[in-house]
Amino acid sequence: MKIGYVRVSMKDQPVERQLQKMRELGIEDRFIFVDHGWSGKDFDRPEYQAMKRIVRPGDVIYLDALDRLGRDYDGIIKEWKEITCDLGADIVVLENASLFDSRKFREMGDIGKLMEDQFLALLAYVAEQERKKMKQRQQEGIAVAKAKGVRFGRPGCQVPPNFREICQEWKEGKITAVEAMRRAGMKKTSFYKAAKELTWG
């Protein structure tokens, strides 16, 4: 049976290019497993684990590129070995199909196993180094943005100009808290937090 595995590290990242490749191979959609927003360092991805549960000896798993399997050196090698040795399935990496098709290595016997180990170790190392570079570039980008005054995280709640007057009426019992929140256009938590931080002269 043909199985496709697709991974993107960001939830809003498109997967159509990878899906198209799988469909062109004749893989049915129900056998294409897609993980959205999962790091290549984490192998506890829900769809990946679901895929492994249905894999049977003789199945072939297709990946667009090795880094779709993962970006952690030890993890890539462990997962590859588990699928090809323990589960008895094969893996084909479409980006390097001439090199990375475990069926070819299997046919070559012991020398094929040696070659597979060497190629896998090299590409797994490259994938991990790329992940480290990406993380470093991200941290450098954040540092530059912060230096320019860009703020990260949730935007602060907007407090209306007449917030003090609204709070004054509320404190004096002229309006209810619900009415005060409505006038301020604020939610309960934000309202009470802003009211608590308000200094009274």
MIDOSE-1310 file (N, C-alpha, C; in nm, 2 decimals, decimal comma, always signed):
residues 201
mkig	+0,08/-0,12/+0,00/+0,00/+0,00/+0,00/+0,09/+0,13/+0,00; +0,05/+0,22/-0,08/+0,12/+0,35/-0,08/+0,06/+0,45/+0,03; +0,15/+0,51/+0,10/+0,11/+0,60/+0,21/+0,19/+0,73/+0,19; +0,13/+0,85/+0,21/+0,19/+0,98/+0,19/+0,20/+1,04/+0,33
yvrv	+0,31/+1,11/+0,36/+0,32/+1,19/+0,48/+0,37/+1,33/+0,45; +0,29/+1,43/+0,50/+0,31/+1,57/+0,47/+0,32/+1,64/+0,60; +0,42/+1,73/+0,62/+0,44/+1,81/+0,74/+0,48/+1,95/+0,70; +0,41/+2,05/+0,77/+0,45/+2,19/+0,76/+0,47/+2,24/+0,91
smkd	+0,56/+2,32/+0,93/+0,59/+2,37/+1,07/+0,50/+2,48/+1,11; +0,43/+2,55/+1,02/+0,34/+2,66/+1,06/+0,20/+2,63/+1,02; +0,10/+2,66/+1,10/-0,04/+2,62/+1,08/-0,09/+2,68/+0,95; -0,05/+2,80/+0,92/-0,10/+2,87/+0,80/-0,01/+2,84/+0,67
qpve	+0,08/+2,75/+0,69/+0,17/+2,72/+0,57/+0,10/+2,63/+0,47; +0,10/+2,66/+0,35/+0,03/+2,58/+0,25/+0,09/+2,44/+0,23; +0,01/+2,34/+0,21/+0,05/+2,20/+0,19/+0,02/+2,15/+0,05; -0,05/+2,23/-0,03/-0,09/+2,19/-0,16/+0,01/+2,13/-0,25
rqlq	+0,13/+2,19/-0,25/+0,24/+2,14/-0,33/+0,28/+1,99/-0,29; +0,29/+1,97/-0,16/+0,32/+1,83/-0,12/+0,21/+1,74/-0,15; +0,08/+1,78/-0,12/-0,03/+1,70/-0,15/-0,04/+1,66/-0,30; -0,02/+1,76/-0,38/-0,02/+1,73/-0,53/+0,07/+1,62/-0,57
kmre	+0,19/+1,62/-0,51/+0,29/+1,52/-0,54/+0,24/+1,38/-0,50; +0,18/+1,38/-0,38/+0,13/+1,25/-0,33/+0,01/+1,20/-0,42; -0,07/+1,29/-0,46/-0,19/+1,25/-0,55/-0,14/+1,20/-0,69; -0,03/+1,26/-0,73/+0,02/+1,22/-0,86/+0,08/+1,08/-0,86
lgie	+0,12/+1,04/-0,74/+0,17/+0,90/-0,72/+0,05/+0,80/-0,71; -0,07/+0,85/-0,71/-0,19/+0,76/-0,70/-0,22/+0,73/-0,56; -0,17/+0,81/-0,46/-0,21/+0,78/-0,32/-0,34/+0,84/-0,29; -0,43/+0,76/-0,23/-0,56/+0,81/-0,20/-0,55/+0,91/-0,08
drfi	-0,64/+1,01/-0,08/-0,64/+1,11/+0,03/-0,65/+1,05/+0,17; -0,72/+0,94/+0,18/-0,74/+0,88/+0,31/-0,61/+0,82/+0,36; -0,51/+0,80/+0,27/-0,38/+0,75/+0,31/-0,27/+0,85/+0,31; -0,31/+0,98/+0,30/-0,22/+1,09/+0,31/-0,23/+1,15/+0,45
fvdh	-0,13/+1,15/+0,53/-0,13/+1,20/+0,66/-0,06/+1,34/+0,67; -0,13/+1,44/+0,72/-0,08/+1,58/+0,72/-0,08/+1,63/+0,86; +0,04/+1,68/+0,90/+0,06/+1,75/+1,03/+0,08/+1,89/+1,00; -0,01/+1,98/+1,05/+0,00/+2,12/+1,04/+0,07/+2,18/+1,16
gwsg	+0,16/+2,27/+1,15/+0,21/+2,34/+1,26/+0,29/+2,26/+1,36; +0,37/+2,16/+1,31/+0,45/+2,08/+1,40/+0,59/+2,09/+1,36; +0,68/+2,11/+1,46/+0,82/+2,12/+1,44/+0,88/+1,99/+1,40; +0,99/+2,00/+1,32/+1,06/+1,88/+1,27/+1,14/+1,81/+1,38
kdfd	+1,15/+1,88/+1,50/+1,22/+1,82/+1,61/+1,13/+1,72/+1,69; +1,00/+1,74/+1,68/+0,90/+1,67/+1,76/+0,84/+1,55/+1,68; +0,86/+1,43/+1,72/+0,80/+1,32/+1,65/+0,67/+1,26/+1,71; +0,62/+1,33/+1,81/+0,49/+1,29/+1,87/+0,38/+1,37/+1,80
rpey	+0,39/+1,39/+1,67/+0,29/+1,45/+1,59/+0,17/+1,36/+1,58; +0,05/+1,41/+1,59/-0,07/+1,32/+1,59/-0,09/+1,24/+1,46; -0,07/+1,31/+1,34/-0,09/+1,24/+1,21/+0,02/+1,14/+1,18; +0,14/+1,18/+1,22/+0,26/+1,09/+1,20/+0,24/+0,96/+1,28
qamk	+0,20/+0,98/+1,41/+0,18/+0,86/+1,49/+0,06/+0,78/+1,44; -0,04/+0,84/+1,39/-0,15/+0,77/+1,33/-0,11/+0,69/+1,21; -0,02/+0,75/+1,13/+0,03/+0,68/+1,01/+0,11/+0,55/+1,05; +0,19/+0,57/+1,15/+0,28/+0,46/+1,20/+0,19/+0,34/+1,25
rivr	+0,07/+0,37/+1,30/-0,01/+0,27/+1,36/-0,07/+0,18/+1,25; -0,09/+0,23/+1,13/-0,15/+0,16/+1,02/-0,05/+0,09/+0,92; +0,08/+0,13/+0,94/+0,18/+0,08/+0,85/+0,20/-0,08/+0,87; +0,21/-0,14/+0,76/+0,22/-0,29/+0,76/+0,35/-0,32/+0,67
pgdv	+0,41/-0,44/+0,69/+0,52/-0,48/+0,61/+0,49/-0,48/+0,46; +0,58/-0,42/+0,38/+0,56/-0,41/+0,24/+0,50/-0,28/+0,20; +0,45/-0,20/+0,29/+0,39/-0,07/+0,26/+0,51/+0,03/+0,22; +0,47/+0,13/+0,14/+0,58/+0,23/+0,10/+0,53/+0,37/+0,14
iyld	+0,61/+0,44/+0,22/+0,58/+0,57/+0,27/+0,65/+0,67/+0,19; +0,58/+0,77/+0,13/+0,64/+0,87/+0,05/+0,65/+1,00/+0,12; +0,77/+1,07/+0,12/+0,79/+1,20/+0,18/+0,84/+1,29/+0,07; +0,80/+1,42/+0,07/+0,85/+1,51/-0,03/+1,00/+1,54/-0,01
aldr	+1,05/+1,55/+0,11/+1,19/+1,57/+0,14/+1,22/+1,51/+0,28; +1,34/+1,48/+0,31/+1,38/+1,41/+0,43/+1,34/+1,50/+0,55; +1,35/+1,63/+0,54/+1,32/+1,72/+0,65/+1,17/+1,72/+0,68; +1,09/+1,66/+0,59/+0,94/+1,65/+0,63/+0,93/+1,54/+0,73
lgrd	+1,02/+1,44/+0,73/+1,02/+1,34/+0,84/+1,06/+1,40/+0,97; +1,16/+1,48/+0,96/+1,21/+1,55/+1,08/+1,34/+1,63/+1,06; +1,38/+1,71/+1,16/+1,50/+1,79/+1,15/+1,59/+1,76/+1,27; +1,57/+1,65/+1,34/+1,66/+1,61/+1,45/+1,74/+1,49/+1,41
ydgi	+1,87/+1,50/+1,42/+1,96/+1,40/+1,37/+1,93/+1,26/+1,42; +1,93/+1,25/+1,56/+1,90/+1,12/+1,62/+1,76/+1,07/+1,59; +1,66/+1,17/+1,59/+1,52/+1,13/+1,57/+1,50/+1,08/+1,43; +1,56/+1,14/+1,33/+1,54/+1,10/+1,19/+1,59/+0,95/+1,17
ikew	+1,71/+0,93/+1,22/+1,77/+0,79/+1,21/+1,69/+0,69/+1,28; +1,65/+0,72/+1,40/+1,56/+0,63/+1,48/+1,43/+0,60/+1,41; +1,36/+0,70/+1,36/+1,23/+0,68/+1,30/+1,25/+0,60/+1,17; +1,35/+0,64/+1,09/+1,38/+0,57/+0,97/+1,40/+0,42/+0,99
keit	+1,48/+0,39/+1,09/+1,52/+0,25/+1,12/+1,39/+0,17/+1,17; +1,31/+0,24/+1,25/+1,19/+0,18/+1,31/+1,09/+0,14/+1,20; +1,08/+0,23/+1,10/+0,98/+0,21/+0,99/+1,03/+0,10/+0,90; +1,16/+0,11/+0,86/+1,22/+0,01/+0,76/+1,26/-0,12/+0,82
cdlg	+1,30/-0,12/+0,95/+1,34/-0,25/+1,01/+1,23/-0,31/+1,09; +1,18/-0,24/+1,19/+1,08/-0,29/+1,29/+0,95/-0,31/+1,22; +0,90/-0,21/+1,14/+0,77/-0,22/+1,08/+0,77/-0,29/+0,94; +0,89/-0,30/+0,89/+0,91/-0,38/+0,76/+0,85/-0,30/+0,64
adiv	+0,83/-0,17/+0,65/+0,79/-0,09/+0,54/+0,91/-0,02/+0,47; +0,88/+0,05/+0,36/+0,99/+0,12/+0,29/+0,96/+0,27/+0,29; +1,06/+0,35/+0,27/+1,05/+0,50/+0,26/+1,11/+0,54/+0,13; +1,04/+0,63/+0,06/+1,09/+0,70/-0,06/+1,09/+0,85/-0,04
vlen	+1,20/+0,91/-0,05/+1,21/+1,06/-0,04/+1,21/+1,11/-0,18; +1,10/+1,18/-0,22/+1,09/+1,22/-0,36/+1,19/+1,32/-0,40; +1,24/+1,40/-0,32/+1,34/+1,50/-0,35/+1,47/+1,44/-0,39; +1,50/+1,32/-0,33/+1,62/+1,25/-0,36/+1,59/+1,10/-0,39
aslf	+1,49/+1,08/-0,48/+1,44/+0,94/-0,50/+1,55/+0,85/-0,55; +1,65/+0,90/-0,63/+1,75/+0,82/-0,68/+1,85/+0,76/-0,57; +1,86/+0,84/-0,46/+1,94/+0,80/-0,35/+1,86/+0,74/-0,23; +1,74/+0,81/-0,21/+1,67/+0,77/-0,09/+1,54/+0,69/-0,12
dsrk	+1,56/+0,56/-0,15/+1,45/+0,47/-0,18/+1,50/+0,34/-0,10; +1,44/+0,32/+0,02/+1,49/+0,21/+0,10/+1,48/+0,07/+0,03; +1,39/+0,06/-0,07/+1,37/-0,06/-0,14/+1,50/-0,10/-0,22; +1,57/+0,00/-0,27/+1,69/-0,02/-0,35/+1,80/-0,07/-0,25
frem	+1,81/-0,01/-0,14/+1,91/-0,05/-0,04/+1,88/-0,19/+0,01; +1,75/-0,22/+0,03/+1,71/-0,36/+0,08/+1,76/-0,47/-0,02; +1,74/-0,43/-0,15/+1,78/-0,53/-0,26/+1,93/-0,56/-0,26; +2,01/-0,46/-0,21/+2,15/-0,47/-0,22/+2,22/-0,55/-0,11
gdig	+2,13/-0,59/-0,01/+2,18/-0,67/+0,10/+2,27/-0,59/+0,20; +2,38/-0,65/+0,25/+2,46/-0,59/+0,35/+2,52/-0,46/+0,30; +2,57/-0,46/+0,18/+2,64/-0,34/+0,13/+2,54/-0,22/+0,11; +2,41/-0,26/+0,08/+2,31/-0,16/+0,07/+2,27/-0,10/+0,21
klme	+2,28/-0,18/+0,31/+2,25/-0,14/+0,45/+2,36/-0,04/+0,49; +2,48/-0,07/+0,45/+2,59/+0,02/+0,49/+2,58/+0,15/+0,42; +2,55/+0,15/+0,29/+2,53/+0,27/+0,21/+2,41/+0,35/+0,26; +2,31/+0,29/+0,29/+2,19/+0,36/+0,35/+2,22/+0,43/+0,48
dqfl	+2,29/+0,36/+0,56/+2,33/+0,42/+0,69/+2,42/+0,55/+0,67; +2,51/+0,54/+0,57/+2,60/+0,66/+0,55/+2,52/+0,77/+0,49; +2,44/+0,75/+0,39/+2,36/+0,85/+0,32/+2,26/+0,91/+0,42; +2,20/+0,83/+0,50/+2,10/+0,88/+0,60/+2,16/+0,96/+0,71
alla	+2,28/+0,92/+0,76/+2,35/+1,00/+0,86/+2,39/+1,14/+0,80; +2,43/+1,14/+0,68/+2,47/+1,27/+0,62/+2,36/+1,36/+0,60; +2,25/+1,31/+0,54/+2,13/+1,40/+0,52/+2,06/+1,44/+0,65; +2,06/+1,35/+0,75/+2,00/+1,38/+0,88/+2,08/+1,49/+0,94
yvae	+2,21/+1,49/+0,93/+2,30/+1,59/+0,98/+2,27/+1,73/+0,92; +2,25/+1,72/+0,78/+2,22/+1,85/+0,71/+2,09/+1,90/+0,75; +1,99/+1,82/+0,77/+1,85/+1,86/+0,81/+1,86/+1,93/+0,95; +1,93/+1,87/+1,04/+1,94/+1,92/+1,17/+2,01/+2,06/+1,17
qerk	+2,12/+2,07/+1,10/+2,19/+2,19/+1,09/+2,11/+2,31/+1,03; +2,02/+2,27/+0,93/+1,93/+2,37/+0,88/+1,83/+2,42/+0,98; +1,78/+2,32/+1,06/+1,69/+2,36/+1,17/+1,76/+2,46/+1,26; +1,88/+2,43/+1,30/+1,95/+2,52/+1,39/+1,98/+2,66/+1,33
kmkq	+2,01/+2,66/+1,20/+2,02/+2,79/+1,13/+1,89/+2,87/+1,13; +1,78/+2,80/+1,10/+1,65/+2,86/+1,09/+1,62/+2,93/+1,23; +1,65/+2,85/+1,34/+1,62/+2,90/+1,47/+1,71/+3,02/+1,50; +1,83/+3,02/+1,46/+1,92/+3,13/+1,49/+1,88/+3,25/+1,41
rqqe	+1,84/+3,23/+1,28/+1,79/+3,35/+1,20/+1,66/+3,41/+1,26; +1,58/+3,32/+1,32/+1,45/+3,37/+1,38/+1,49/+3,45/+1,50; +1,58/+3,40/+1,58/+1,62/+3,48/+1,70/+1,68/+3,61/+1,67; +1,76/+3,61/+1,56/+1,83/+3,74/+1,52/+1,73/+3,83/+1,47
giav	+1,63/+3,78/+1,40/+1,52/+3,87/+1,34/+1,44/+3,93/+1,45; +1,41/+3,85/+1,56/+1,33/+3,90/+1,67/+1,41/+4,01/+1,74; +1,54/+3,99/+1,76/+1,63/+4,09/+1,83/+1,63/+4,22/+1,75; +1,64/+4,21/+1,62/+1,64/+4,33/+1,54/+1,51/+4,40/+1,55
akak	+1,40/+4,33/+1,54/+1,27/+4,39/+1,55/+1,24/+4,46/+1,68; +1,29/+4,39/+1,79/+1,27/+4,45/+1,93/+1,35/+4,58/+1,94; +1,47/+4,58/+1,88/+1,56/+4,70/+1,88/+1,49/+4,81/+1,81; +1,40/+4,78/+1,71/+1,33/+4,88/+1,64/+1,20/+4,92/+1,70
gvrf	+1,17/+4,86/+1,82/+1,05/+4,89/+1,89/+0,93/+4,81/+1,86; +0,95/+4,70/+1,79/+0,84/+4,61/+1,76/+0,81/+4,53/+1,88; +0,68/+4,52/+1,92/+0,64/+4,45/+2,04/+0,58/+4,31/+1,99; +0,61/+4,21/+2,07/+0,56/+4,08/+2,04/+0,46/+4,03/+2,15
grpg	+0,39/+3,93/+2,12/+0,28/+3,88/+2,21/+0,15/+3,95/+2,18; +0,05/+3,93/+2,27/-0,08/+3,99/+2,25/-0,08/+4,14/+2,26; -0,15/+4,21/+2,17/-0,15/+4,35/+2,18/-0,23/+4,39/+2,31; -0,18/+4,50/+2,37/-0,25/+4,55/+2,49/-0,39/+4,59/+2,46
cqvp	-0,47/+4,58/+2,57/-0,61/+4,62/+2,55/-0,62/+4,77/+2,54; -0,70/+4,82/+2,45/-0,72/+4,97/+2,44/-0,81/+5,02/+2,54; -0,76/+5,12/+2,62/-0,84/+5,18/+2,72/-0,90/+5,31/+2,67; -1,03/+5,33/+2,67/-1,08/+5,45/+2,61/-1,04/+5,58/+2,69
pnfr	-1,04/+5,70/+2,63/-1,00/+5,82/+2,69/-1,08/+5,85/+2,82; -1,21/+5,81/+2,82/-1,30/+5,85/+2,93/-1,31/+5,73/+3,03; -1,21/+5,65/+3,03/-1,21/+5,53/+3,12/-1,22/+5,57/+3,27; -1,15/+5,68/+3,31/-1,15/+5,72/+3,45/-1,29/+5,76/+3,49
eicq	-1,36/+5,84/+3,40/-1,49/+5,88/+3,43/-1,59/+5,77/+3,44; -1,57/+5,67/+3,36/-1,66/+5,55/+3,36/-1,64/+5,47/+3,49; -1,51/+5,46/+3,53/-1,48/+5,39/+3,65/-1,53/+5,47/+3,78; -1,52/+5,60/+3,77/-1,57/+5,68/+3,88/-1,72/+5,66/+3,90
ewke	-1,80/+5,65/+3,79/-1,94/+5,63/+3,80/-1,97/+5,49/+3,86; -1,89/+5,40/+3,82/-1,90/+5,26/+3,86/-1,87/+5,25/+4,01; -1,76/+5,31/+4,06/-1,72/+5,31/+4,20/-1,82/+5,38/+4,29; -1,89/+5,48/+4,23/-1,99/+5,55/+4,31/-2,13/+5,48/+4,31
gkit	-2,14/+5,37/+4,23/-2,26/+5,29/+4,23/-2,36/+5,35/+4,13; -2,32/+5,44/+4,05/-2,42/+5,51/+3,95/-2,45/+5,41/+3,84; -2,35/+5,33/+3,80/-2,37/+5,23/+3,69/-2,32/+5,09/+3,74; -2,37/+4,99/+3,68/-2,32/+4,85/+3,72/-2,18/+4,83/+3,65
avea	-2,11/+4,73/+3,69/-1,99/+4,69/+3,63/-2,01/+4,65/+3,48; -2,12/+4,58/+3,46/-2,16/+4,53/+3,32/-2,17/+4,65/+3,23; -2,24/+4,76/+3,28/-2,26/+4,88/+3,20/-2,13/+4,95/+3,18; -2,05/+4,95/+3,28/-1,92/+5,02/+3,27/-1,83/+4,95/+3,16
mrra	-1,84/+4,81/+3,16/-1,76/+4,74/+3,06/-1,82/+4,76/+2,92; -1,95/+4,78/+2,91/-2,01/+4,80/+2,78/-1,97/+4,94/+2,73; -1,97/+5,04/+2,82/-1,93/+5,17/+2,78/-1,78/+5,18/+2,74; -1,70/+5,11/+2,81/-1,56/+5,11/+2,78/-1,52/+5,02/+2,66
gmkk	-1,62/+4,93/+2,62/-1,59/+4,84/+2,51/-1,48/+4,74/+2,55; -1,49/+4,70/+2,68/-1,38/+4,60/+2,72/-1,44/+4,48/+2,78; -1,36/+4,37/+2,78/-1,41/+4,24/+2,84/-1,38/+4,25/+2,99; -1,44/+4,16/+3,06/-1,44/+4,16/+3,21/-1,29/+4,16/+3,26
tsfy	-1,21/+4,07/+3,22/-1,07/+4,06/+3,27/-0,99/+4,18/+3,24; -1,01/+4,23/+3,12/-0,93/+4,36/+3,08/-0,98/+4,48/+3,16; -1,11/+4,48/+3,18/-1,17/+4,60/+3,25/-1,12/+4,60/+3,40; -1,13/+4,49/+3,47/-1,08/+4,49/+3,61/-0,93/+4,51/+3,62
kaak	-0,86/+4,46/+3,52/-0,71/+4,48/+3,53/-0,68/+4,62/+3,51; -0,74/+4,69/+3,41/-0,72/+4,83/+3,39/-0,77/+4,91/+3,51; -0,88/+4,88/+3,56/-0,94/+4,95/+3,68/-0,84/+4,94/+3,80; -0,78/+4,82/+3,82/-0,69/+4,80/+3,93/-0,57/+4,88/+3,91
eltw	-0,52/+4,90/+3,79/-0,40/+4,98/+3,76/-0,42/+5,13/+3,76; -0,55/+5,17/+3,76/-0,58/+5,31/+3,76/-0,55/+5,37/+3,89; -0,47/+5,49/+3,89/-0,44/+5,56/+4,01/-0,54/+5,67/+4,03; -0,58/+5,69/+4,16/-0,68/+5,79/+4,19/-0,61/+5,90/+4,27
g	-0,63/+6,02/+4,22/-0,57/+6,13/+4,28/-0,66/+6,19/+4,39
